Amino acid sequence: MLAASPNPAALALSPLVGWLLLVCGIAGGILAIVGREGWRRWWLGLEDPRPLALFRVIFALIILVDIDSLGGDLPFLFSDEGLFAADGLEALLGPASERPLFGLVHQSRFSLLYRWDSPTALWIHLAAFNLAGVLLAIGLWTRASAIACFGLFVSFLSRDEIFWEGTELILRCLFFYLVLARSGQALSVDNWLRCRRLRRAGRLSLPGLPGEGAGAPPSAAHPAGLEAIYRRIPAWPRRLMILQIAALYLTTGAVKNGDVWAAGDALYYALLLDHFYRVYPQALAAALGTNLFRVMTWVTRAWEILFPLVIVGMVIRWRWREGLALVGRAWTIAALAWIGLGLGALAILVVALPVHLPPSLSEAQVRGIQGAAALAWLAGMAAIAGLRRRLARGPLRLGPWTIDRETLVAWTLGRRIWLTLGIVFHLHLMILMSIGAFQPIMLAATLLFLDAGEVRWILARLRLRGAAAPPPEDPALPRLARDPTPLPWRALAAALALATLGVVVEVASEGRIAWRWFGAAILGGLVLLVLRGRGRTPIDAPPGAPPLAYGPLGRLAVGAIILVQIVGVALWLVPDKAICASWRGPARRALQPWLALTQTTQGWGMFAPNPPTGNVFLKIEVTRPSGEVVDLRTDVYAREQMPIPYLGYDRMRKVNRRVLTEGARFRPWVARYWCRRWAREHGGELPKEVRLLRLGYPIPRPEELAKSGPYDPHERLRTHGSEHLVHREPCAPSEAPAGGEGRPLAAPGGERRSAPRPRSD
């Protein structure tokens, strides 16, 4: 199938969209500089460790389940007796000019299984992964366990991507932030051992002693002071996770722009995919496919796109609690920056809108739609500003209702709306569909949005009162006192100007002068400024402001990581559209090495732009030397492969779908694997060939199913199905097992042969 040609009009507008996006970025930078005290406290503040600790425990268990649930498929995926040997990596991923770190890294991918991929090495790798995961869950040597478990998890993922799902992407991204967090300060063996040691030394604050568990400063009775049971930890890793979850939902909702989603039929088709359902859904779909399912589809997509509003609500209410309202000149500059950001976004909308409208519209109609969109956008900006000003004067009365700003934010931007919808959405999918650990990890991620008091309430309900009762560390303790000197606003403004100049220079030089040199100059200049202690600028902070994590240099380093991560993820998630073509690639390449290092490259597109509207199955046929053709019945078209009710999860269903839909490069490897496996399991009998076929049938439209009633999937495959060949692979003698083993034969000279390049279909 030929790829669609890029839209010339969209390509022509792409540079303008890029410059407008830069304007929006400058406005955002100005807002961060003006509100830099809020930025510092939001990212670099200290918090109760229990929310992140509870997430750590659940996350570690889900990580273990995700890999261990592969079970008997582990050798197929990761060993040299499976899909391909490690020395076939160049044939699968492309040639590597070098193999750094003793062959453990290939094209920015790290895996111990590149070098050691025998079945024995695989089981050692799995045992080490499980040990590290268990230690992470119980919180013993927490930071070291997190690093080891993360490395071993990435080692699995980098060895073979054919089994990847959205689950692996979200686990990998969140794991990086968890490694950076101090997640072992609560609900951990580490903290239990620490408390036991301090109690024996008489230095632990306990109920009935000064501090009541929250710690106490030095006194005559306790010259060294008393330490808290739960020490506060930096908040920024958890808040980066929150931002990552919001980016996930926004992206996956935005790319669901196909006609099936627009018609409201996406949920209907998703539930009727034979690979996923737990019980036969045909009767439910016949009754609800044309009504409730459509409402649920539209609500789901709207919820995903609008989910970042929950962060807006969290930040607004947090600023109110912290007393961070801007006044005077700072308020004026911030207001102008917000207006600039809104107008910049409006300009992008107006510029990009014509290339996303049907080409049949006349120029006058297009301009009319642009004008209407602009008026609606401006009216929305004016309404938000007016409502904010009105509520600042006091509650607004509308008949019998009284609306204050707290109520308005709670019921439009509050967690009670957006998190509840998410919990309902994931629970109903987990009940109806078997799609692995994605729903459990997304439900667990809800904990990241909860306050410490709410997590303590959960722990109390779980009868973990010993973990719930003690208060967190007193923020006034001397241990937490650090130099609060901020970076001066002039230095930050100069950094923003230099960053903008770097973008202009890289574009003007057509990439000959890279932006990274400007980034290095900015970071180096700020480091020198901090080290020399110059330019101290007081900030109007309320008395008794909470302490910040780290000293000035540490805050600069962590702030740089936060900024690079936010910008990098945002650029990485820019859609691959013609309207972004001129700047998307260069912008991504600037930060791609960092994202590759942190394993946070990502792409969210579950059921996008449309879910499949038909069922497909991989049929594998082996032709024996006698000419007999054997159907291996490895997919759910075979009744024995489709138990109902289905409470488990089979990752090979994902592998089969990927081989058929997007994995043409894997097809020769799958066929060769079955050549070897058949010979190994049949006394060395090498088949003549292995054939991969696509079976499938179209799912009836919702109106058709509502009229005709439920169907039996196997009967529908028989009456409406089709079958065609997607790959044929002769079984070469070199694929025969050596000495009864399944690994490839050695080439002359005793070295293991490199796997041949897969041929195109």
C-alpha positions in Angstrom: 0.0 0.0 0.0 1.4 3.4 -1.0 1.9 6.0 1.7 -0.3 9.1 1.5 1.6 12.1 0.0 2.2 15.0 2.4 -0.1 17.9 2.0 1.8 20.7 0.1 -0.2 23.4 1.8 0.6 21.9 5.3 4.3 21.6 4.4 4.3 25.3 3.4 2.8 26.4 6.7 5.0 24.2 8.8 7.8 26.8 9.4 5.3 29.5 10.5 3.7 27.0 13.0 7.2 26.3 14.4 7.9 30.0 15.0 4.5 30.5 16.6 5.2 27.6 18.9 8.5 29.2 19.8 6.5 32.4 20.7 4.3 30.3 23.0 7.4 28.8 24.6 8.8 32.2 25.3 5.6 33.2 26.9 5.7 30.1 29.1 9.3 30.9 30.0 8.3 34.4 31.1 5.5 33.0 33.3 8.0 30.6 34.9 10.5 33.5 35.6 7.9 35.8 37.0 6.4 33.1 39.2 9.8 31.5 39.9 9.1 31.2 43.6 6.0 29.1 42.8 8.1 27.1 40.3 10.7 26.4 43.0 8.2 25.4 45.6 6.2 23.2 43.3 9.1 21.2 42.0 11.7 21.5 44.7 9.5 21.4 47.8 9.5 18.6 50.3 6.6 16.3 51.0 5.4 13.3 53.0 7.0 10.1 51.6 4.0 7.8 51.9 2.2 8.5 48.6 5.2 7.7 46.6 6.1 4.8 48.8 2.7 3.2 48.4 3.0 3.6 44.6 6.5 2.0 44.7 5.2 -1.1 46.3 2.4 -1.6 43.8 4.6 -0.6 40.9 7.2 -3.1 41.7 4.6 -5.9 41.9 3.2 -4.9 38.5 6.7 -4.9 37.0 7.2 -8.4 38.2 3.9 -9.6 36.9 4.4 -8.0 33.5 7.6 -10.0 32.9 6.9 -13.1 34.8 3.5 -13.5 33.1 5.3 -14.2 29.9 6.0 -17.6 31.4 6.8 -20.2 28.8 7.2 -17.5 26.1 10.3 -16.1 27.7 12.7 -18.4 25.8 10.9 -17.6 22.5 11.3 -13.9 23.1 14.7 -13.5 24.7 17.0 -16.6 24.2 19.0 -17.8 21.2 16.6 -20.8 21.0 13.7 -18.4 20.3 12.8 -15.9 17.7 16.3 -14.8 16.9 19.8 -15.0 18.4 21.5 -11.9 19.6 24.0 -12.0 16.7 21.0 -11.5 14.3 20.4 -8.1 15.7 21.9 -6.2 12.8 19.6 -8.1 10.4 16.6 -7.1 12.4 17.4 -3.5 13.5 20.0 -2.6 10.9 23.8 -2.7 10.9 25.6 -1.3 13.8 28.9 0.5 13.1 30.2 -0.4 16.5 29.2 -2.3 19.6 30.2 -0.2 22.6 30.3 -1.5 26.1 31.3 -5.0 25.1 28.3 -5.5 22.8 25.7 -4.5 25.4 24.5 -1.4 23.6 23.0 -1.4 20.1 21.6 1.8 18.6 21.0 3.4 22.0 19.5 0.2 23.4 21.0 -1.6 26.3 20.6 -5.3 27.0 22.7 -7.9 28.8 20.9 -10.4 26.6 22.7 -9.0 23.5 25.8 -10.7 24.7 24.5 -13.6 26.9 21.3 -15.1 25.4 21.5 -18.8 26.1 18.6 -20.3 28.0 20.8 -20.5 31.1 21.7 -16.8 30.9 18.1 -16.0 30.4 17.0 -17.7 33.6 19.8 -16.1 35.5 18.7 -12.8 34.2 15.1 -13.5 35.2 16.1 -14.6 38.7 18.2 -11.4 39.2 15.3 -9.3 37.9 12.8 -11.0 40.3 15.2 -10.5 43.2 15.7 -6.8 42.5 11.9 -6.4 42.0 11.1 -8.1 45.4 13.7 -5.9 47.1 12.2 -2.8 45.5 8.7 -3.8 46.7 9.8 -4.4 50.3 12.1 -1.4 50.2 15.4 -3.1 51.1 18.4 -1.2 49.6 15.7 0.7 47.8 17.7 3.0 45.5 20.1 0.2 44.5 17.3 -2.2 44.0 15.4 0.3 41.8 18.5 0.9 39.6 19.1 -2.8 39.2 15.5 -3.7 38.5 15.2 -0.8 36.0 18.3 -1.9 34.2 17.2 -5.5 34.0 13.7 -4.5 32.9 15.1 -2.4 30.1 17.4 -5.3 29.2 14.4 -7.4 28.6 12.6 -4.7 26.5 15.6 -3.9 24.4 16.2 -7.5 23.5 13.0 -8.0 21.6 10.2 -5.4 21.0 7.7 -7.7 19.2 5.8 -8.2 22.5 5.6 -4.5 23.5 2.3 -2.9 24.4 1.3 0.4 26.0 2.1 -1.3 29.3 5.8 -1.5 28.6 5.9 2.1 27.5 4.3 3.5 30.6 6.2 1.2 33.0 9.5 2.2 31.4 8.8 5.9 31.6 7.5 5.9 35.2 10.4 3.7 36.2 13.0 6.3 35.4 11.3 8.8 37.7 11.0 6.2 40.4 14.7 5.6 40.2 15.4 9.3 40.8 12.9 9.4 43.8 13.6 8.7 47.4 10.9 6.1 47.5 12.3 4.1 50.4 11.7 6.6 53.1 8.4 5.0 54.0 6.7 1.5 53.9 10.2 0.0 53.6 12.6 -2.3 55.3 15.2 0.5 55.0 13.1 2.9 57.0 12.2 0.2 59.6 15.9 -0.5 60.1 16.7 3.2 60.4 13.9 3.7 63.0 15.1 0.7 65.0 18.6 2.0 65.0 17.6 5.5 66.1 15.2 4.1 68.7 18.0 2.2 70.3 20.2 5.3 70.3 17.3 7.4 71.8 17.2 9.7 68.8 13.8 8.8 67.3 10.7 10.9 67.8 7.9 8.7 69.0 4.3 9.3 70.3 4.6 10.7 73.8 8.1 12.2 73.1 8.8 15.7 71.7 7.6 16.0 68.2 5.1 13.1 68.5 6.9 11.3 65.6 7.5 14.3 63.5 11.0 15.0 64.9 12.2 17.7 67.3 15.0 20.2 67.4 17.9 19.9 69.8 17.1 20.5 73.4 18.5 20.0 76.9 16.9 16.5 77.1 17.9 15.6 73.5 21.1 17.6 72.6 21.2 16.0 69.1 17.5 16.4 68.5 15.0 13.7 67.5 14.5 12.4 64.0 11.1 11.9 62.4 9.7 8.5 61.6 8.9 9.7 58.1 11.4 12.1 56.7 10.3 14.4 53.9 11.4 13.8 50.4 11.7 16.0 47.2 8.4 16.3 45.4 9.7 16.7 41.8 9.9 13.0 40.8 6.3 12.3 41.7 5.1 15.5 40.0 7.0 14.6 36.9 5.1 11.3 36.9 1.9 13.2 37.2 2.9 15.3 34.2 3.8 12.1 32.3 0.4 10.6 32.9 -1.3 13.7 31.7 0.8 13.7 28.5 -0.1 10.1 28.0 -3.8 10.7 28.1 -3.7 13.9 26.1 -1.6 12.3 23.3 -3.6 9.1 23.1 -6.8 11.1 23.0 -5.6 13.6 20.4 -4.5 10.9 17.9 -7.9 9.1 18.0 -9.1 11.3 15.2 -10.5 8.7 12.9 -14.1 8.4 11.6 -14.9 5.4 13.9 -14.2 7.5 17.0 -16.1 10.4 15.5 -19.1 8.2 14.9 -18.9 6.9 18.5 -18.3 3.3 17.6 -14.8 2.8 18.9 -15.8 1.1 22.1 -18.2 -1.2 20.2 -15.4 -2.5 17.9 -12.8 -2.7 20.7 -15.1 -4.9 22.8 -15.7 -7.2 19.9 -12.1 -8.0 19.2 -11.7 -11.7 19.8 -8.2 -11.4 21.2 -9.4 -9.3 24.1 -12.7 -10.2 25.6 -13.2 -12.3 28.7 -16.8 -13.3 28.1 -18.8 -13.2 24.8 -19.8 -9.6 24.4 -21.9 -9.9 21.3 -25.3 -9.8 23.2 -24.2 -6.7 25.2 -22.9 -5.0 22.0 -26.2 -5.8 20.2 -28.2 -4.1 22.9 -25.9 -1.1 23.7 -23.8 -0.6 20.6 -26.0 2.1 19.0 -26.7 4.1 22.2 -24.7 3.8 25.5 -21.5 2.6 23.8 -21.5 5.7 21.7 -21.9 8.0 24.6 -19.1 6.2 26.4 -16.9 6.5 23.4 -17.3 10.2 23.1 -16.9 10.7 26.9 -13.8 8.6 26.9 -12.0 10.6 24.2 -13.1 13.9 25.7 -11.8 12.8 29.1 -8.4 11.7 27.7 -7.9 15.0 25.8 -9.0 17.2 28.7 -7.3 15.2 31.5 -4.4 17.7 31.9 -7.0 20.1 33.3 -6.7 18.1 36.6 -3.1 19.4 36.8 -4.3 22.9 36.2 -6.7 22.5 39.1 -4.0 21.0 41.4 -1.6 23.9 40.7 -4.3 26.5 41.2 -5.4 25.2 44.5 -1.8 24.6 45.6 -0.9 28.2 44.9 -3.9 29.4 46.9 -2.8 27.3 49.9 0.8 28.5 49.5 -0.2 32.2 49.3 1.6 32.7 46.0 -0.5 35.3 44.4 1.4 37.8 42.2 1.1 41.5 42.9 2.2 44.7 41.2 4.5 44.6 38.3 4.9 40.8 38.5 1.1 40.4 38.1 1.1 42.7 35.1 3.9 40.9 33.3 2.3 37.5 34.1 -1.1 38.7 32.7 0.6 39.9 29.5 2.4 36.6 29.2 -0.8 34.7 29.6 -2.4 36.8 26.9 0.5 36.2 24.7 0.4 32.5 25.3 -3.4 32.5 24.5 -2.9 34.5 21.3 0.0 32.4 20.2 -2.1 29.3 20.6 -4.9 31.0 18.7 -2.6 31.9 15.9 -1.5 28.3 15.6 -5.1 27.2 15.5 -6.1 29.7 12.8 -3.0 29.0 10.6 -3.3 25.2 10.8 -7.1 24.9 10.6 -7.4 25.2 6.8 -5.3 22.1 6.0 -7.4 20.0 8.4 -10.7 20.9 6.8 -12.3 19.0 3.9 -10.8 20.2 0.5 -14.3 20.5 -0.9 -14.9 23.7 1.1 -14.6 27.0 -0.7 -12.1 29.7 0.4 -15.0 31.8 1.8 -16.2 28.9 3.9 -12.7 28.2 5.2 -12.3 31.8 6.2 -15.7 31.8 7.9 -14.7 28.8 10.0 -11.4 30.4 10.9 -13.2 33.6 12.0 -15.7 31.6 14.0 -13.0 29.7 15.7 -11.0 32.8 16.5 -14.1 34.6 17.9 -14.9 31.5 20.1 -11.3 31.3 21.3 -11.2 35.1 22.2 -14.6 34.9 23.9 -13.3 32.0 26.0 -10.2 33.9 27.0 -12.3 36.9 28.0 -14.8 34.7 29.9 -12.0 33.1 31.9 -10.4 36.4 32.7 -13.8 38.0 33.7 -14.9 35.0 35.8 -11.5 35.0 37.6 -11.8 38.7 38.4 -15.5 38.4 39.5 -14.8 35.5 41.8 -11.8 37.3 43.3 -14.3 39.8 44.7 -16.4 37.1 46.4 -18.9 34.3 45.6 -21.1 34.6 42.6 -24.9 34.1 43.1 -26.9 32.5 40.3 -30.4 32.1 41.6 -30.4 29.4 44.3 -26.7 28.6 43.7 -23.7 30.3 45.3 -20.5 29.7 43.4 -17.1 30.6 44.9 -13.7 29.9 43.3 -13.0 26.8 45.4 -16.3 25.2 44.3 -15.8 26.2 40.7 -12.3 24.7 40.5 -13.3 21.6 42.4 -16.2 20.8 40.0 -14.5 21.7 36.7 -10.8 21.1 37.3 -10.9 18.9 40.4 -9.6 15.4 40.9 -13.1 14.2 42.0 -14.2 14.5 38.4 -11.2 13.5 36.3 -9.8 10.8 38.6 -13.2 9.3 39.2 -13.8 9.1 35.4 -10.4 7.5 35.0 -11.1 4.9 37.7 -14.5 4.0 36.2 -13.0 3.8 32.7 -10.1 1.5 33.6 -12.2 -0.7 35.9 -14.8 -1.4 33.3 -12.1 -2.2 30.7 -10.3 -4.5 33.2 -13.5 -6.4 33.8 -14.6 -6.7 30.2 -11.2 -7.0 28.4 -8.0 -8.9 28.8 -5.3 -6.3 27.9 -2.5 -7.1 30.4 -1.2 -4.8 33.1 -2.1 -1.6 31.5 -5.2 -1.0 33.5 -3.6 -2.0 36.8 -0.6 0.4 36.3 -2.9 3.2 35.3 -5.1 2.6 38.3 -2.0 2.5 40.5 -0.9 5.8 39.0 -4.0 7.4 40.5 -2.2 7.3 43.8 0.3 9.8 42.5 -2.4 12.5 42.4 -3.5 12.0 46.0 -2.4 14.2 49.0 -0.5 12.7 51.9 -3.6 12.9 54.1 -5.6 10.9 51.6 -3.0 8.2 51.3 -2.8 8.0 55.1 -6.6 7.5 55.1 -6.1 4.6 52.6 -3.4 3.0 54.8 -5.6 3.3 57.8 -8.5 1.6 55.9 -6.0 -1.2 55.1 -5.4 -1.6 58.8 -1.8 -0.3 58.5 -2.4 2.2 61.3 1.3 2.1 62.3 2.1 3.4 58.8 -0.7 5.9 58.7 -0.7 7.5 62.2 2.6 9.3 62.6 2.7 12.8 61.1 5.4 13.6 58.5 8.6 15.4 59.4 8.2 18.9 60.9 9.3 21.3 58.1 10.7 23.6 60.8 13.4 21.2 61.9 17.0 22.5 61.5 18.0 19.5 59.4 15.8 20.9 56.6 17.2 24.4 56.7 19.2 25.2 53.5 20.4 28.3 51.7 17.2 29.7 50.1 19.0 32.1 47.7 17.2 31.9 44.3 18.6 32.6 40.9 18.1 36.3 40.0 15.4 37.0 37.5 17.9 38.8 35.2 20.0 35.6 34.9 16.9 33.6 34.1 15.8 36.2 31.6 19.2 36.1 30.0 19.0 32.3 29.9 15.7 32.4 28.1 17.0 34.9 25.6 20.1 32.8 24.9 17.9 29.7 24.5 15.7 31.5 22.0 18.8 32.8 20.1 20.1 29.2 19.9 16.9 28.1 18.2 17.1 31.0 15.7 20.8 30.4 15.0 20.3 26.6 14.5 17.5 27.3 12.0 19.4 30.1 10.2 22.6 27.9 10.0 20.5 24.9 8.8 21.8 22.8 11.6 25.5 23.6 11.2 25.5 25.4 14.6 23.7 23.1 17.0 21.4 24.3 19.8 23.1 22.1 22.3 26.1 24.5 22.5 23.8 27.2 23.6 22.3 24.9 26.2 25.7 24.1 27.5 26.6 27.8 27.7 23.4 28.5 29.6 24.0 25.7 32.1 27.7 26.6 32.5 26.9 30.3 33.1 24.3 29.5 35.7 26.6 27.1 37.5 29.3 29.8 37.7 26.7 32.2 39.0 25.7 29.9 41.8 29.3 29.0 42.7 30.4 32.6 42.8 27.3 33.5 44.9 26.6 36.6 42.8 23.3 38.3 42.0 21.3 37.4 45.0 17.8 38.7 44.6 15.2 38.6 47.4 11.8 37.1 46.6 8.6 38.3 48.2 7.9 35.0 50.0 5.5 34.8 53.0 7.0 34.3 56.4 7.6 30.7 57.4 7.8 29.5 53.8 8.4 25.7 53.6 12.0 24.5 53.1 13.3 23.4 49.7 15.2 20.3 48.7 19.0 20.6 48.1 21.2 23.6 48.1 21.5 26.2 45.3 23.7 24.1 43.1 21.6 21.0 43.6 18.5 23.0 42.8 20.0 24.2 39.6 21.0 20.7 38.6 17.6 19.2 39.4 15.9 22.2 37.8 17.8 21.6 34.6 16.8 17.9 34.6 13.1 18.9 35.1 13.2 21.5 32.3 15.0 19.2 29.8 12.6 16.3 30.6 9.5 18.5 30.2 10.6 20.0 26.9 12.0 16.8 25.6 8.8 14.8 26.2 6.7 17.6 24.8 8.7 17.7 21.6 8.8 13.9 21.3 5.0 13.7 21.5 4.5 16.3 18.7 2.4 14.5 16.1 4.0 13.3 12.9 2.1 15.6 10.6 3.0 17.7 7.6 2.1 20.8 9.5 5.0 20.0 11.9 7.4 18.6 9.3 10.0 21.4 9.0 10.8 21.6 12.8 9.7 18.4 14.4 12.7 16.3 13.5 15.4 18.8 14.3 13.7 19.7 17.6 13.4 16.1 18.6 17.0 15.3 17.7 18.3 18.0 20.0 17.0 16.1 23.1 16.8 12.6 21.7 20.1 11.4 23.3 18.7 12.4 26.7 15.4 10.7 26.2 17.1 7.6 24.9 19.4 7.5 28.0 16.4 7.9 30.4 14.3 5.4 28.4 11.5 8.0 28.1 11.1 8.0 24.3 7.5 7.1 23.8 4.5 7.0 21.5 0.9 6.6 22.5 -1.6 5.4 20.0 -3.8 2.8 21.5 -6.7 2.1 19.0 -5.7 5.2 17.0 -6.6 6.8 14.7 -9.3 4.0 14.7 -9.7 0.7 16.4 -9.7 -2.3 14.1 -13.1 -3.0 12.6 -12.4 -6.7 12.0 -10.7 -9.6 13.7 -7.4 -11.0 12.4 -5.6 -14.2 13.4 -2.2 -15.6 12.5 -2.4 -19.1 11.1 0.9 -21.0 10.9 1.1 -24.0 8.6 4.0 -26.5 8.5 4.6 -28.5 5.4 6.3 -31.8 6.3 8.8 -33.6 3.9 5.9 -35.9 2.9 3.9 -32.9 1.7 1.4 -33.1 4.6 0.3 -29.6 5.7 -0.2 -29.2 9.5 -2.1 -26.3 11.0 -0.4 -25.5 14.3 -3.6 -23.7 15.6 -1.7 -21.0 17.5 -4.3 -18.3 17.6 -7.9 -17.9 18.8 -9.5 -19.0 15.5 -9.0 -22.4 17.1 -11.6 -23.0 19.8 -9.2 -24.5 22.2 -7.2 -21.3 22.1 -10.2 -19.2 23.1 -11.4 -20.4 26.6 -14.5 -18.5 27.8 -14.6 -17.1 30.4 -11.0 -16.0 30.0 -9.4 -14.7 33.2 -5.8 -14.8 32.1 -3.7 -13.0 29.6 -1.7 -14.4 26.6 1.0 -12.1 25.3 1.3 -14.3 22.1 -2.0 -12.8 21.0 -0.2 -9.5 20.8 2.7 -11.1 19.0 0.4 -12.6 16.4 -1.4 -9.2 15.8 1.9 -7.4 15.4 3.3 -9.9 13.0 0.1 -9.4 10.8 -0.4 -5.7 11.1 2.9 -4.0 11.6 5.6 -6.6 11.9 6.5 -7.6 8.3 10.1 -7.6 9.3 9.4 -10.2 12.0 7.7 -12.7 9.7 10.8 -14.5 8.4 12.1 -14.8 11.9 8.8 -16.3 13.2 8.7 -18.8 10.3 12.4 -19.8 10.9 11.7 -20.3 14.6 8.9 -22.8 13.7 11.2 -24.6 11.3 13.6 -25.1 14.2 11.0 -25.9 16.8 9.2 -28.5 14.6 12.5 -30.2 14.0 13.4 -30.2 17.7 10.0 -31.6 18.7 9.8 -34.2 15.9 13.0 -36.1 16.1 15.0 -33.8 13.8 12.5 -33.9 11.0 13.0 -30.6 9.2 9.8 -29.2 7.4 9.9 -28.3 3.8 8.5 -24.9 4.5 6.5 -22.8 7.0 3.7 -20.5 5.8 2.2 -17.6 7.7 -1.4 -16.8 6.7 -3.8 -14.1 7.7 -7.3 -15.2 8.8 -10.0 -12.7 9.5 -13.5 -11.5 9.3 -15.2 -8.1 9.4 -17.1 -7.2 12.6 -20.7 -6.3 11.7 -21.6 -2.6 12.0 -23.5 -1.7 15.2 -26.8 -1.2 13.4 -26.4 -4.6 11.7 -25.7 -6.4 15.0 -28.6 -4.6 16.7 -30.9 -5.9 13.9 -29.5 -9.4 13.5 -28.6 -10.2 17.1 -25.5 -11.8 18.6 -23.2 -14.0 16.6 -20.8 -16.9 17.3 -17.3 -15.7 16.4 -16.1 -19.1 15.1 -19.2 -19.5 13.0 -18.8 -15.9 11.6 -15.2 -16.7 10.7 -16.5 -19.7 8.8 -19.2 -17.9 6.9 -17.7 -14.4 6.5 -13.9 -15.0 6.9 -11.1 -14.8 4.5 -7.6 -16.3 4.4 -4.5 -15.3 2.5 -0.8 -15.9 2.6 1.5 -13.2 4.1 4.8 -15.1 4.1 6.4 -18.3 3.0 9.7 -19.5 4.3 11.6 -22.6 3.1 13.2 -24.4 6.0 16.9 -24.3 5.2 19.2 -27.1 6.5 21.0 -24.5 8.6 17.8 -24.2 10.7 17.9 -27.8 11.8 18.7 -28.3 15.5 22.3 -29.3 16.4 22.7 -32.1 18.8 19.0 -32.0 19.8 19.2 -28.3 20.8 17.3 -25.5 19.2 20.1 -23.0 18.7 21.4 -22.3 15.2 24.2 -24.5 13.8 27.8 -23.2 14.1 29.4 -21.9 10.9 32.7 -23.3 9.7 35.5 -22.4 12.1 33.3 -23.0 15.1 31.8 -19.5 15.4 28.0 -19.1 15.6 26.7 -17.9 12.3 25.0 -14.5 12.0 21.4 -14.8 11.2 20.6 -13.8 7.6 18.8 -10.7 6.8 15.1 -11.1 6.4 13.9 -10.9 2.9 11.1 -8.5 2.0 7.6 -9.9 1.4 
